[in-house]
Amino acid sequence: MPLRQNVQQWVNDFLFDSPRYRRWRPLYHLVFWITELVIQLWLFRDLHPGAKPAYAWVEASKHVGYNILVYYSLLFWWNRVPSTYKVGTLPLLLAVLVNGNIVFTYLHDYLILQYKLLPESRAFWQLIFKRSGAGFESFYAQNWLNGFIFYQVINPQSLCYVIKLSKEAVRYANRNLILEQDNMRIAQENLNLELNFLKAQVNPHFFFNTLNSLYSLSIKKSDRAPDLILRLSDLMRYALYNTDLPQMPLQDEIDFLQNYFYIEQTRLGSRIDLTFEVEGDPSPHVIPPLLLIVFVENAFKHGVKNELKQGSVHIRLNLTPNAITFWIANSIPAHSDLMKPTAARRDGGIGIENARRRLSILYPGRHSLRIESHPEQFVVQLVLHPAPTTQPEPIPRPSTIDEN
């Protein structure tokens, strides 16, 4: 593997905390702190003339020990404390760091004074001032600034802190992004499962109704049965092969409803008054398959199925560039369940309830459904505001039945 790829792989492992990096993490940390201790010993070895050799160890131990406290306190606070508690625990973190600094400073001063690791203060400062050629104030100000710049900016450990904090920020952002993507994927999968379940409830219900219609015609030995079988084949083909598609051309859905109308009108004969009006151009519009058939089936089931006298189902489809308005009204027989208050509150039963749920999934915030139950009429008005989308290619309808 080329050197560039090796470096890229190591950087990725380091930034995103891969399992390979986690396996060697304790060793990396140990090497880092030993390296810093060696650097600190080298910095303090000749800092104070006349200081005992143990002085460098005390100074280095103080700096490394406090750095370890700061590093792992920040690391624990960043990674282990939940986001909702980070602000509330910030004073506790600051208290730990301040008190830690006090403890390390006290131990540092105690060891230096107890074991006389530095020469006497007066002689020490006189020597320092003589070498620097400056008074106390200017020397202190100059060397405090230089020391701050060196230890906090130029010191290699500061660069390591910057790298580590940058790494943690990248890893934190990446973890949140992955979590958000997982949540979106799970939500989408749940919606797809629910939508498929609702579709599965629509198809058997529709097939049973159409087969019952064909059975009625067979009993009557109607000459129109062959034509109805062909139309039923078109209905079943559309229902079987197109329901897996997210959307279909609106014209195909209209043809589907008109075929269903024709079958029901043939079965019911003069007992039903049917009208189907389309106002506007359906070609720019698409719609989820079998979305409207639920309302049509509901109209026939509750409006005219058991009607001994004249019944009616009227459909009006108004199309504009920005909206699809579907309106359907059916007569209510005197003995229909829709005349009962409990049924009226259900707004048509399970079929329409499933349609409500599909609409909430497919058209969130982009539809309105109004259902009204009058003494002699049941009315449904659905308004859809489709989102811009690409219209799929229509599936050609065969002229003969051939499913081999």
C-alpha positions as CSV (number, residue, x, y, z in Angstrom):
1,M,0.0,0.0,0.0
2,P,1.5,3.4,-0.9
3,L,2.6,5.7,1.8
4,R,-0.1,8.3,1.0
5,Q,-2.8,5.6,1.5
6,N,-1.2,4.5,4.7
7,V,-1.2,8.1,6.1
8,Q,-4.8,8.6,4.9
9,Q,-5.9,5.3,6.6
10,W,-4.2,6.3,9.9
11,V,-5.8,9.7,9.8
12,N,-9.2,8.2,9.2
13,D,-8.7,5.7,12.0
14,F,-7.6,8.5,14.3
15,L,-10.3,11.0,13.5
16,F,-13.2,8.5,13.5
17,D,-12.0,6.3,16.3
18,S,-12.0,3.0,14.3
19,P,-11.7,-0.3,16.2
20,R,-8.1,-0.7,15.1
21,Y,-7.3,2.7,16.7
22,R,-9.2,1.8,19.8
23,R,-7.2,-1.4,20.3
24,W,-4.0,0.5,20.5
25,R,-5.3,3.7,22.2
26,P,-3.8,3.0,25.7
27,L,-0.4,2.6,24.2
28,Y,-0.7,5.8,22.2
29,H,-1.7,7.7,25.3
30,L,1.2,6.2,27.3
31,V,3.7,7.1,24.6
32,F,2.3,10.7,24.4
33,W,2.6,11.4,28.2
34,I,6.1,9.9,28.4
35,T,7.1,12.0,25.5
36,E,5.7,15.1,27.2
37,L,7.5,14.2,30.4
38,V,10.8,14.0,28.6
39,I,10.2,17.3,26.9
40,Q,9.4,19.0,30.2
41,L,12.5,17.5,31.8
42,W,14.6,18.9,29.0
43,L,13.0,22.3,29.3
44,F,13.6,22.5,33.1
45,R,17.1,20.9,33.3
46,D,19.0,24.2,33.2
47,L,16.2,26.7,33.9
48,H,17.4,27.7,37.4
49,P,21.2,28.0,38.1
50,G,22.1,26.1,41.2
51,A,18.9,24.1,41.3
52,K,19.1,20.5,42.4
53,P,18.5,17.8,39.8
54,A,15.2,16.8,41.4
55,Y,13.8,20.3,40.7
56,A,13.3,19.4,37.0
57,W,11.3,16.3,38.0
58,V,9.1,18.3,40.3
59,E,8.4,21.0,37.7
60,A,7.9,18.4,34.9
61,S,5.6,16.3,37.1
62,K,3.5,19.3,38.1
63,H,3.0,20.3,34.4
64,V,2.4,16.8,33.1
65,G,0.2,15.8,36.0
66,Y,-2.0,18.9,35.6
67,N,-2.2,18.4,31.9
68,I,-3.4,14.8,32.4
69,L,-6.1,16.1,34.8
70,V,-7.2,18.8,32.3
71,Y,-7.1,16.4,29.3
72,Y,-9.1,13.5,30.8
73,S,-11.5,15.8,32.6
74,L,-12.4,17.5,29.3
75,L,-12.5,14.2,27.5
76,F,-14.9,12.7,30.0
77,W,-17.1,15.9,30.0
78,W,-17.2,15.9,26.2
79,N,-17.8,12.3,25.5
80,R,-19.7,10.9,28.6
81,V,-21.8,13.8,29.8
82,P,-25.1,14.0,27.8
83,S,-25.7,17.1,25.8
84,T,-28.6,18.1,27.9
85,Y,-26.4,18.2,31.0
86,K,-23.3,19.8,29.5
87,V,-24.1,23.4,30.4
88,G,-25.2,22.4,33.9
89,T,-22.1,20.5,34.6
90,L,-19.7,23.2,33.3
91,P,-19.3,24.8,36.7
92,L,-18.4,21.4,38.2
93,L,-15.8,20.9,35.4
94,L,-14.3,24.4,36.1
95,A,-14.2,23.6,39.9
96,V,-12.3,20.4,39.3
97,L,-9.7,22.2,37.1
98,V,-9.2,25.1,39.5
99,N,-8.9,22.9,42.5
100,G,-6.6,20.6,40.7
101,N,-4.4,23.5,39.8
102,I,-4.3,24.5,43.5
103,V,-3.4,21.0,44.6
104,F,-0.6,20.6,42.1
105,T,0.8,24.1,42.8
106,Y,0.7,23.4,46.6
107,L,2.6,20.1,46.2
108,H,5.1,21.7,43.8
109,D,5.9,24.6,46.3
110,Y,5.9,22.2,49.2
111,L,8.5,19.9,47.7
112,I,10.7,22.8,46.5
113,L,10.7,24.5,49.9
114,Q,10.9,21.3,52.0
115,Y,13.8,19.8,50.2
116,K,15.4,23.1,49.2
117,L,15.5,22.3,45.5
118,L,16.1,25.9,44.6
119,P,18.9,28.2,45.9
120,E,18.0,31.0,48.3
121,S,15.5,33.4,46.8
122,R,17.6,36.6,47.2
123,A,20.7,35.2,45.6
124,F,18.7,33.5,42.9
125,W,16.8,36.7,41.8
126,Q,19.9,38.8,42.0
127,L,21.7,36.5,39.7
128,I,18.7,36.5,37.3
129,F,18.4,40.3,37.2
130,K,22.1,40.7,36.7
131,R,22.1,38.3,33.7
132,S,19.0,39.9,32.2
133,G,20.1,43.5,32.8
134,A,16.5,44.5,33.9
135,G,14.6,45.3,37.0
136,F,12.1,43.1,38.6
137,E,9.0,44.6,37.0
138,S,10.2,44.6,33.4
139,F,11.9,41.2,33.8
140,Y,8.7,39.7,35.2
141,A,6.5,41.2,32.5
142,Q,8.8,40.2,29.7
143,N,9.4,36.7,30.8
144,W,5.8,36.1,31.9
145,L,4.7,36.9,28.3
146,N,7.5,34.9,26.8
147,G,6.8,32.0,29.1
148,F,3.1,32.1,28.3
149,I,3.7,32.2,24.5
150,F,6.2,29.3,24.8
151,Y,4.3,27.0,27.1
152,Q,0.8,27.6,25.8
153,V,1.3,28.4,22.1
154,I,4.6,27.0,20.9
155,N,4.8,24.0,23.3
156,P,4.2,20.8,21.3
157,Q,1.6,19.6,23.8
158,S,-0.6,22.6,22.8
159,L,-0.6,21.4,19.2
160,C,-1.6,17.9,20.4
161,Y,-4.5,19.4,22.4
162,V,-5.7,21.3,19.3
163,I,-5.5,18.1,17.2
164,K,-7.3,16.1,19.9
165,L,-10.1,18.6,20.3
166,S,-10.5,18.9,16.5
167,K,-10.7,15.2,16.3
168,E,-13.3,15.0,19.0
169,A,-15.3,17.7,17.3
170,V,-15.2,15.9,13.9
171,R,-16.1,12.6,15.6
172,Y,-18.9,14.2,17.5
173,A,-20.3,15.8,14.4
174,N,-19.9,12.6,12.4
175,R,-21.6,10.5,15.1
176,N,-24.6,12.9,15.2
177,L,-24.8,12.8,11.4
178,I,-24.8,9.0,11.4
179,L,-27.4,9.0,14.2
180,E,-29.6,11.4,12.3
181,Q,-29.3,9.4,9.1
182,D,-30.2,6.2,11.0
183,N,-33.3,7.8,12.5
184,M,-34.4,9.1,9.1
185,R,-33.9,5.6,7.6
186,I,-35.8,3.9,10.4
187,A,-38.7,6.4,10.1
188,Q,-38.8,5.9,6.3
189,E,-38.8,2.1,6.7
190,N,-41.6,2.3,9.2
191,L,-43.7,4.5,6.8
192,N,-43.0,2.1,4.0
193,L,-44.1,-0.9,6.1
194,E,-47.2,0.9,7.1
195,L,-48.0,2.0,3.6
196,N,-47.5,-1.5,2.2
197,F,-49.8,-2.9,5.0
198,L,-52.5,-0.4,4.0
199,K,-52.1,-1.3,0.3
200,A,-52.4,-5.0,1.2
201,Q,-55.7,-4.2,2.8
202,V,-57.0,-2.4,-0.3
203,N,-56.2,-5.0,-2.9
204,P,-58.1,-8.0,-1.4
205,H,-61.1,-5.9,-0.7
206,F,-61.2,-4.6,-4.2
207,F,-60.7,-8.0,-5.8
208,F,-63.5,-9.6,-3.8
209,N,-65.9,-6.8,-4.8
210,T,-65.0,-7.1,-8.5
211,L,-65.3,-10.9,-8.5
212,N,-68.7,-10.6,-6.8
213,S,-69.8,-8.3,-9.6
214,L,-68.6,-10.8,-12.3
215,Y,-70.3,-13.6,-10.4
216,S,-73.6,-11.7,-10.5
217,L,-73.3,-11.3,-14.3
218,S,-72.5,-15.0,-14.8
219,I,-75.7,-16.0,-12.9
220,K,-77.7,-13.6,-15.2
221,K,-76.0,-15.1,-18.3
222,S,-75.4,-11.6,-19.6
223,D,-74.0,-11.2,-23.1
224,R,-71.8,-8.5,-21.7
225,A,-69.8,-10.9,-19.6
226,P,-66.9,-11.3,-22.0
227,D,-66.4,-7.5,-22.2
228,L,-66.6,-7.3,-18.4
229,I,-64.0,-10.1,-18.0
230,L,-61.7,-8.1,-20.3
231,R,-62.2,-4.9,-18.3
232,L,-61.8,-6.9,-15.0
233,S,-58.5,-8.2,-16.4
234,D,-57.4,-4.6,-17.0
235,L,-58.4,-3.7,-13.4
236,M,-56.6,-6.6,-11.9
237,R,-53.5,-6.0,-14.0
238,Y,-53.4,-2.4,-12.9
239,A,-53.9,-3.3,-9.2
240,L,-51.3,-6.1,-9.3
241,Y,-48.5,-4.5,-11.3
242,N,-48.7,-0.8,-10.4
243,T,-49.3,-0.7,-6.7
244,D,-45.6,-1.1,-6.1
245,L,-44.9,2.1,-7.9
246,P,-45.0,5.3,-5.8
247,Q,-47.0,7.2,-8.4
248,M,-48.9,6.7,-11.7
249,P,-50.2,9.1,-14.3
250,L,-53.6,10.5,-13.2
251,Q,-55.1,9.5,-16.5
252,D,-54.4,5.8,-15.8
253,E,-56.1,6.2,-12.4
254,I,-59.1,7.8,-14.2
255,D,-59.3,4.9,-16.7
256,F,-59.2,2.5,-13.8
257,L,-62.1,4.2,-12.1
258,Q,-64.1,4.4,-15.3
259,N,-63.6,0.6,-15.9
260,Y,-64.8,0.0,-12.4
261,F,-67.8,2.2,-13.0
262,Y,-68.7,0.3,-16.2
263,I,-68.6,-3.0,-14.4
264,E,-70.8,-1.8,-11.5
265,Q,-73.2,-0.1,-13.9
266,T,-73.6,-3.3,-15.9
267,R,-74.2,-5.3,-12.8
268,L,-76.7,-2.9,-11.3
269,G,-78.4,-1.9,-14.5
270,S,-81.2,0.7,-14.2
271,R,-81.0,0.7,-10.4
272,I,-78.2,3.2,-10.5
273,D,-77.6,6.7,-11.8
274,L,-73.9,7.2,-12.5
275,T,-72.0,10.3,-13.6
276,F,-68.3,10.8,-14.0
277,E,-67.1,14.3,-14.9
278,V,-63.5,15.4,-15.5
279,E,-62.8,19.1,-15.7
280,G,-59.2,20.0,-16.7
281,D,-56.2,18.3,-18.2
282,P,-55.0,15.2,-16.3
283,S,-51.8,14.8,-18.2
284,P,-49.6,16.9,-15.9
285,H,-50.7,15.2,-12.8
286,V,-49.6,12.0,-11.1
287,I,-51.2,10.2,-8.1
288,P,-50.4,7.2,-5.9
289,P,-52.2,4.1,-7.4
290,L,-55.5,3.0,-5.9
291,L,-55.8,6.1,-3.7
292,L,-59.3,7.1,-5.0
293,I,-60.8,3.6,-5.4
294,V,-61.4,3.4,-1.7
295,F,-63.9,6.2,-1.8
296,V,-65.6,4.8,-4.9
297,E,-66.0,1.4,-3.4
298,N,-67.3,2.9,-0.3
299,A,-70.0,4.8,-2.3
300,F,-71.2,1.6,-4.0
301,K,-71.0,-0.5,-0.9
302,H,-73.0,1.9,1.3
303,G,-75.0,3.8,-1.3
304,V,-76.4,1.4,-3.9
305,K,-75.3,-2.2,-3.2
306,N,-78.5,-3.1,-1.4
307,E,-80.7,-0.4,-2.8
308,L,-83.9,-1.8,-4.3
309,K,-85.0,1.4,-5.9
310,Q,-83.0,4.1,-7.7
311,G,-79.6,4.9,-6.3
312,S,-76.9,7.3,-7.5
313,V,-73.2,7.8,-7.4
314,H,-71.7,11.0,-8.9
315,I,-68.1,11.8,-9.3
316,R,-66.5,15.1,-10.3
317,L,-62.8,15.6,-10.8
318,N,-61.6,19.1,-11.1
319,L,-58.0,19.6,-12.2
320,T,-55.8,22.7,-12.0
321,P,-52.1,23.0,-12.3
322,N,-51.7,23.1,-8.5
323,A,-54.5,21.0,-7.2
324,I,-56.5,17.8,-7.8
325,T,-60.1,18.1,-6.4
326,F,-62.0,14.8,-6.2
327,W,-65.7,15.0,-5.2
328,I,-68.0,12.0,-4.9
329,A,-71.5,11.8,-3.6
330,N,-73.7,8.7,-3.2
331,S,-77.3,8.3,-2.2
332,I,-78.0,6.7,1.2
333,P,-80.8,4.0,1.4
334,A,-83.1,4.3,4.4
335,H,-81.8,1.1,5.9
336,S,-78.1,1.9,5.3
337,D,-75.7,1.7,8.2
338,L,-74.6,5.3,7.3
339,M,-77.9,6.5,8.7
340,K,-76.8,5.4,12.1
341,P,-75.0,8.1,14.2
342,T,-72.1,5.7,15.2
343,A,-71.4,4.9,11.6
344,A,-71.6,8.5,10.6
345,R,-69.0,9.3,13.2
346,R,-66.8,6.7,11.7
347,D,-67.0,8.6,8.4
348,G,-67.4,5.5,6.2
349,G,-65.6,2.7,8.1
350,I,-62.2,1.1,8.0
351,G,-61.6,1.7,4.2
352,I,-61.7,5.4,4.5
353,E,-59.8,5.3,7.8
354,N,-57.0,3.5,5.9
355,A,-57.2,6.2,3.2
356,R,-56.8,8.9,5.8
357,R,-53.6,7.2,7.0
358,R,-52.3,6.8,3.5
359,L,-52.9,10.5,2.8
360,S,-51.1,11.5,6.0
361,I,-48.1,9.5,4.8
362,L,-48.1,10.5,1.1
363,Y,-49.4,14.1,1.3
364,P,-48.3,15.4,4.7
365,G,-49.7,19.0,5.0
366,R,-50.7,18.9,1.3
367,H,-54.2,17.6,1.4
368,S,-57.6,18.2,2.8
369,L,-60.3,15.5,3.3
370,R,-63.9,16.6,4.1
371,I,-66.6,14.0,4.7
372,E,-70.3,14.9,5.2
373,S,-73.2,12.6,6.0
374,H,-76.6,14.1,5.1
375,P,-80.0,12.5,5.5
376,E,-80.1,11.3,1.9
377,Q,-76.5,11.7,0.7
378,F,-73.0,10.9,1.7
379,V,-70.4,13.3,0.3
380,V,-66.6,13.1,0.2
381,Q,-64.3,15.9,-1.1
382,L,-60.6,15.4,-1.3
383,V,-58.2,18.1,-2.4
384,L,-54.6,17.1,-3.2
385,H,-51.7,19.5,-3.7
386,P,-49.1,17.3,-5.4
387,A,-45.4,18.0,-5.0
388,P,-43.4,18.5,-8.3
389,T,-42.3,15.1,-9.5
390,T,-41.4,13.2,-12.6
391,Q,-44.3,11.6,-14.3
392,P,-43.7,7.8,-14.9
393,E,-44.2,6.2,-18.2
394,P,-47.7,4.8,-18.7
395,I,-48.0,1.0,-18.9
396,P,-49.7,-0.1,-22.2
397,R,-53.0,-1.9,-21.8
398,P,-53.3,-5.1,-23.9
399,S,-56.4,-5.8,-26.0
400,T,-56.5,-9.4,-25.0
401,I,-56.0,-11.5,-21.9
402,D,-52.6,-13.2,-22.0
403,E,-50.9,-13.9,-18.7
404,N,-48.7,-16.8,-19.8
